[in-house]
Amino acid sequence: MSASPAQAALPASWSDWRRTWPGTAGWLGVDVQSSIWVGFLIPAIAFLLRSPAPAWAKALGTVGMTAFGVIYVIEISLIAKRVDFTRVPTQSTLRQEMTPALRPLVLLAICAGTAIIAITWYFPLFLPYFCAVLLFTMRLRTGLMACACLCVTSLLIALPATALDPQFLYFTLGCLLSSGFVVISRFYAEQEEQRAHRAREQAAMAEREEISRDVHDLLGHSLTVLTLKAEVAQRLLRQDPQAAERELAEVIELSRAALADVRATVTRLRTPDLASQVESSRTAFAAAQIDAEISGAAGDVPLGQRELISWALREATTNILRHAAATRVRVAIAAGRLHVVDNGRGLAGAPAGNGLRGLRRRVEAAGGRLRVVSPAPSGPGMGGQEGPGTEMEVVL
């Protein structure tokens, strides 16, 4: 059975105490939010010093409460910095859950016991601190049961004193109420950590999907162009060996560029360049013997839109080369707009592939609109035998 996250979170040795002090290597720092409760010990110390108690009692109580506060800050800071509620096991033994709480409880009990010799019936003062240690080192259900037992026991012990002075009852009830606030903070801390964990998971999933789309678009386009170039080289191998050699050299260069693009995309170091993509599309259409008319240039598009327009042009080029069997294509590039139309076989009712779905998500995430229509309302119109064609438009 796996240990609870609190067990793994707590320090394994006494030397880890040093990590809570400034200037120490690997300093964890003091968790202010968790340690703020120590401030309630200050009025208690002041009350004790102003009381008519003997000097030895004042000294003993002050030392005990001061040591209690220091140890509490150290231990609760270590707990708060290392606990992970998102990995709490559904089942664990009582011994497993008590192990991480044992050291702080023993140390705090020694200090509290020393102070109780002086403050006597005001011992419920320490209840919220013990409840915090129990709740933040155990599963919620076990911690609640332990805190309930501790609070009920303290109330039963304090009841005889209430007959002598009703103030003891109000004081005890106030300490119990403070323990309730600790329970609420435990609920809140777990909910916040789980929300943060879900947000991190969603962000990681979104990044994986984005990388997957990028790699898909890169490989789809690059492999399509490489295939076309290789086929051209094969056809020219006997007719024109020198031309075939040039095509093969381009294949090698394209493969190296594609590999570099994939590596850079996976490490999130590169975004597609629109000017390079325009030339790549022009070269790919020429290799496929597609008559391409490309109007507009990368400089016509604002910098913030070039990446998305480049992805869209890459996807359109890949789909035309792979599926359209087109002989003519017209590409228009302008600020906030990309328009691509071909005279190929059209979609013929086929569902959108992964590339178009990924492109649509990109465009919609940027607040734009993607429109894909087949048959194309306006074909290339350059004569010759034409199919129904496909028209794609991206508007940002």
Buried (B, 14 or more C-beta within 10 A) or exposed (E): EEEBBBBBBBBEEEEBBBBBEEEEEEEBEBBEEBBEBBEBBEEBBEEBEEEEBEEEBBBBBBBBBBBBBEBBBBBBBBBBBBBEBBBBBEEBEEEBBBBBBEBBBEBBBEBBEBBBEBBEBBBBBBBBBBBBBBBBBBBBEBBBEBBEEBBEEBBEEBEEBBEEEEEBBEBBBEBBEBBBEBBEBBEEBBEEBEEEBEEEEEEEEEEEEBBEBBBBBBBBBBBBBBBBBBEBBEEBBEEEEEBBEBBBEBBEEBBEBBEEBBEBBEEEEBBBBBEEBBEBBBBBBEBBEBBBEBEBEBEBBEEEBBBBBBBBBBBBBBBBBBBBBBBBBBBBBEEBBBBBBBBBBBBEEEEBBEBBEBBBBBBEEBEBEBEBBBEBEEBBEEEEEBBBBBBBBBEB
